[in-house]
Amino acid sequence: MKIKYKIALYYTLSATLMLIAFAGFAYYFSAKSRKAEYLERLEYRARSIANVIIEDGNVKVDLLRKLDRTTFQDLYKETILVYNPNYDLLYSNLKDTTIRTNQALLTYIKENKLYSYDKGNGEVVGVYYTEGTVSVIVIVASFDKYGFQNLQNLRRILLIEALIAIGILVGVGYFFARKMVQPIDKLVEQVDSINANNLQDTQVAVKGKDEISKLGANFNTMLQRLSESFHLQKSFVSNASHELRTPLAAIISQLQVTLSKERSKEEYLALLTSLLEDAENLSDLSNGLLQLAQSEMRQEGFAFTDVRIDELLLEMPTLIRLKQKNTSKVDIHFVKVPDNDSDVTCHGNENLLKVLFLNLIDNACKFSDNNTAIVTIDFFTQYILVQVKDTGIGIPPAEINKIFEPFYRGQNALQIRGHGLGLSICKKIVQLHNGHITVTSTSQEGTTFTVMLPHL
């Protein structure tokens, strides 16, 4: 069942139940009010009769008979019984009818002064009335013809009104359900038209500030994330295939040329050396692509622990020498000595942080004339500050805003081995740790990368 039909159905059922409940309460209280009013009327009638027949200390039943013959009955199908305190019947307006005296009832009326009873064919009221030294028991019974007719009319009116109201509720409920679901239908229609080909820069229309608008806004956020993921995937596949093609083509071409004829031992050694260099280049590129893909993951995909940044940086000289296989040097300086370990401890992923600083220090060593990277460690109220400086050729001002893009390499750095992946990986790792990375550079003097990471 569609949502709009469910809304219309639930609205109609709830409103109908409330309507029936209110109608039931109205009928119940009307019936209760009629009964109380009519019993009060019967009591007044009984006391009036008792007051009429007691005169000058005597019971004058003849006066009541005379009134009964000369006046119309005040109540519909009225029955009047008058007894003395000894339960002797003094008067009855019933003719040709044998009257059975219920002494238990008369005793109850005598003791309690008042009796009222509601039976199927009418109401009965008994009164024990005393005036001076004379007492009588008066029982009046009657059927509230007009009261029950009014209740019947009320019941008929309530039933007709309920049927008409239910019909109106069905129409109104369906109308408002359609109006409420209309934005959802439009949203579904828009989302249904989105596919991988038109995902880029596609958004659903959002109007108002209700829950449906919030749902539309969440859809837009989700579409933006999907678009970014598709873009990154396409970019990664395109860049990876392009970058991997170059070293593979170089390896294949060298092997083809070498196998075309016999070579000397020295030529084979030169070929193997060249192939090893190309293989290492291909390995570095593959590792860089894997690191780039890993850095695209969200923070939830990594295990974060407390990492001492100073201890991690002290491992860098050994890792750099293993990577570059030369006399590269890393000078590490502390601007000030921390009083607490938490001042230089970051909540992050240790492997990613190693990749971050290893890439920065590796670049600094490659671009410095003396293969030396200068690293300084400092800390402030909220952040750990690490600066990695080289004394190389610097970055042209026009290119300084592009160096963090994947596969981008500066024009003055093309002769140095690399693939343009390291800095983009560094930036993404810093963003994963809620930090900041900036760069300053002076031509022919060097470049300084500044990393700020929140400490504990």
N, C-alpha and C positions, 0 to 999 in steps of 0.2 A: 504494500500500500504506500502511495506517495505521501510525502510529509504534509503537503497541504491538505490532503484528505484526512490524515491523522489529526492535524490541528483542528480542522473543522469539526471532526467527530468528537474529540475530547472537549472542545469548547461547548458544543451542543449538549453533550451528556452532562457536563458539570453544571451548565446553566439550567438544563431541564431538571436535574436533581434539586438544585436550589429553588427553582420555581415551584416544584411539587412540594418541597418542604415548607415554603412560605404559604402556599395554598392550604396545605394540611394544617399548619398552625392557625391560619385565619379561620378555617372551618371549625377546628377544635375549640378555639376560644369563643367563637360565635355560639356554638352549641352549649358550651358551659355557661355563657352569659344568659342565654335563653332560659336554661333550666333554673339558674339562680333567681332570675327575674320572675319566672312563673311560680316558683315555690314561694317566693315572697308575696306574690299576689294572692296565692291560695291561703297563706297564713293570715293576711289582712282580711280576706273574705271570711275565714273561720272566726276570727275575733269580732268582726262586725256582726256576724250572726249571733254569737254568744252575747254581745252587748245589747242586741235587739230583744232577745227573748227573756232577759233578766230585767225585771222592772219592779221596783218597790220591794225588793227582797224575795220576789217570787219568779218562778219560771213560767212565762206565758207563751206556751207553744202555739196557742190559737192565733196569736198575732203573726207568728212566722208562717202559719198555714195561709192566713189571709194575704200576707205579702206574696207568698208563693203563687196564689191564684190570680192576683191582680197585677203582677209584674213579670217581665220577661226574665229568663235565666241570664245571669250576667256572664256565665262561663259556658263553654261548649261541653255538652254531655256532663253536666255537673251533677255530682252526687253529694247529698248533705245528710249526715247522721249526727243526732244529738243524743247523748247519754247523760244520766245523772251519775253521781259518784258511786252509786251501787251497781253500775253497769246496766241499768234498765234503759231501754230505748225509749226516748221521749219523742223523737221526731225523725222522720225520714221522708225525702221527696220521691222515693221510689214507690211505684204503684204496682200492685199485683206481683210483688216479688218477696220471696221469703228471705229474710235477712238473718244471717248467722253471726252471732256476736262472738268476736275474738277477744276473750277476756285477757289473754296475755298481752295483746296489743293495747287494750284499754288500760291495763295496769302500768305498762311502760309509759304511756302518755301521761297518766296520773302522777307517776313518780318523776318524770323528766320534764313535765309541763309542755313539751313540744316534740312532735314527731314528723318527719318528712321522709318520703319514699318515692323513688322513681321506678315505675314499672313500664312494661312495653306499651300498654294502652293508655298511659297517662301518668300524672303525678298525684300523690296523696299527701295531705298535711293534716295532722291531728293536733289540737290545742286543748290544754286543760285551763279553763277560764274561771276565775273567782271574782265575784263582786259582792263585797260584804260577807255574809255568811253563806251565800249561795254559790255553788260551783257546778259547772257543766263540762262535759267532754264533747267537743265538736270536731267531727272528721269531715273534711271536704276533699273530694276527688274530682279531677277534670282532665280533659285532653287538650293540650295546647295546639289546636288545629292550625291557627295562623302562624304560630311560631315555627312549627314543623314545615309548613308550606314555605315560609321564608328561608328556612335552612335548605330545603330542597331546591328552591330557586338559586340560592347562593352556590350550592354544589354544582348545579347545571352551569351557572355563569363561570365558576372557577374552571370547570372542565373545558368549556368552549374557549375561554381565555388561554388555558394551558395549551390546547391544540394549536390555536392561532400563534401563540408565542413560540412554540416549538418550530413551527414552519418558518417564522421570521428568523429564529435563531439559526436554523440550518442555512438559510440564505445569507444572513449576516456573517456567520462563521466561515462559510466558504469564501465570501468576498474578502474578508480580512485575511484569511489564510493565504489566498492568492496574492494579496498585496504584500504579505510578510515574506512569502517564499519567492516572490518575483526577483529580488536581488540575488538570491541563491541560484535560481534558474539562469540568470544572466552570467553569474560567476562560473557556473558549470559549463555553460556554452562557451565562454571565453577560454576556460582552462582546457576544454576538449579540443579547441582549435590549435593548441600549442604543441609543437613537436620539435625534434632536434634541429630542424632546418630554420625555424623562426624563433628559436629560444632566445637568441641574442637580443637584448634591449626590449624584451616583451614584458608588459605588465598588464594586470587586470585593473579595470576601473574601480576606484575606491571613492565612495561618497559617504558623508556623515560620520558619526562617531559611535555607532552601535556595534553589536557583536559581529554582525555580518561584515561590516567595514573592517573590523579588526581581523576577521578571517581573510578578507581580501588582502590586507596589508601583510599578513603572514605568508600568504601565497606569493606576493611580490618578493618578499625576502627569500623565500625558498627558491623562486625562479631565478633570482639574482645569484644565489649560491650555486644552483645547477648550471647557470650560464657560465659562471666563473670556472666551475669544475670542467665543463665541456671545453672551454677556451684553453684551460691549462693542459687538458689532455691532448687536444689538437696541437697546441704549441709544443708540448713535450715530444709527441710522436714526430712532428715535423722537424724539430730541431735535432732530435736524437738520430733520426734517419739521415739527415743532412750531415751531421758531424761525424757519425760513424762511417759514412761512405768514404770520406777522405782518407783516413788511415788504412782502411781495408783496401781501397783502390791502390794506394801506394804499395802495400805489401804484395798484392796480387801482381801488379805491374813489374815489380822488382823480381819476383819469382819467375814470371814469364820470360823476362829478358835473360835472366841467368840460365834458365833451362833451354834457351834457344841454341846454345853451343857449349862446348867444354870450356871450363874456366880453371884458372890456376888456384893454388891453395890460398894465396894472398887475396885473390878476388872473392873466393868463397868466404874468407874470414871478414872481409869488408862488407859483404852482403849480409852475413849473419849479424854483424854489429849494427848495420842499418835496420835490419828486421827487428832486432831486439829493441832498438830505440822506438821504432814504430809500434811495436807491441806494448811497450811501457806507456807510450802516448795513448794507445787505445785503452789500456787498463785504467790510466788516469781519467780518461774521458768517461769510461763506463762507471767508475766509482763516483765521478762528479754527477753524472745523470741520476744514479741511484740516490745520492745525497740530495739532489734537487727534488726528486720525487718524494723523498722522505720528508723534506722540509715543508712540502705543501700540505702535509697532514695537519689536522687540528690538535690542539693541546691535549684533548681527551685520549688521543692515540698513543701517548707516551707515558712512561712511568717517571714521575717527578720525585726527586729526593733532595735533601740538603747537600749542596756541593760547595766545598771550599774553593773559591776562585784562585786564591794565592797558591794553594797546593797544586791545582790543576795547571797553572801557568808555569810552575817550577818543573813540570814534566815536559814542557814544550821543547827545550834544547835537545833532549834525547830523541824525541819524535822527529824533529826537523832534520837532525843528522841522519837518522834512518831513512827518511824520505828522500832527501836530496843527495845523500852519499858524497858530501863535500865538506868543506871547512866552515859551513854556515855557523853564525854565532848569534846568540840571543842574550841581550843585556836586560836584566829585570831589576827595576828600582821601585822601592816603596816610598811614596811621598811622605807618609807618616805611618807609624806602627799602630796597629789596631789594639784597643784595650780589650775588646770582646771578639770572640770568634764570629759572632753573628754579623759583625760589621763587614766581613769579607766572605760571608756565606750566602749563597743564592739558592732559592728553591727552584730546581730545574732538572733537566735531563743531562747527565754527565757526558754521555757520548756525543750529543748534539753540541754541547759547549766545547768539547774537545775539537770537533770539526770546525766550529766558529773560529777559535783562536789559532788553530793549526793553519787554516786558510789565510788568515790575516798575517800571521808571522811568516808563513811560507812566501807570500807575495812580497812582504817587506825585505826578506832575504834575497829574493830573486832580483828585485829592482834596485837594491843598494849596491854601490860599487864594491864595498868591502864585505858583501854578503852578511851584513849585520842588521838585526832588527832590535830596536830599542823599545822596551815595554815598561810602562809605568803603571803602578797600582795606587789608587786613592779611593777614599770613601767619604760619603756625606751622610746627611740625615736619613735619606731613604735609598740612596743608590750606591752601588759599587762602580767606580769609574776606571776603565782600563784603556790606555792609549798605546797604539802600536805605530811606531814611526820608522820610516826608511829615509835614506839619503840619496834617492834615485832621481829619475828624470822628471818626476812630477806628472800631474794630470792637467791637460789644457782646460781653461775655464769653461769653454763651450761644451766639454764632454763630461764635466764633473757630475752633472745630474743624470747621466745615462749609465754610469759604470755599474749600477746595481741591477741593470736589466740582464736577463739571461742571455748568454752568448755574445754580449757586447764587449768589444775590446777597443781600447784607444788606438788612435792612428800611430802614436809614437811607441806603442808596446807590441806591435805585430811581430817584431823580430825576436821577442822573448817567448819561450814556450808557454802555452796556456790555451784555455778554451773559453774563457769568459764566463765560467760558471761559479767560481769561488765566491765572489762578492754577492751575487744574487742569493746564494745559499746562506751566506752570513746574515744578510738582511732578514731573511725569512726566519732563521733561527732566533735572532734577537727579538723579532715580533712575537714569536711563540712564547718567549719568556717575559713579555710585556715590558721590553726595554726599548732603547733608542740607539741608533748608530748614525754617526755623522762623519764627514770627511773634510779636511782642509788640505790644500796643496799649493806649493810654490814651484814654478817651473825651474828645473835644474837644481833644486834644493831638497826636494823631498815631499813626502805625503804623510799625513797623520790621520789615522782612523781612531775615532773615539767611541767606545762602547759603554753604555750605561745600563746596568742591570739592577733591579730592585733587590736589596738584601733583606734578611730576616728582621 
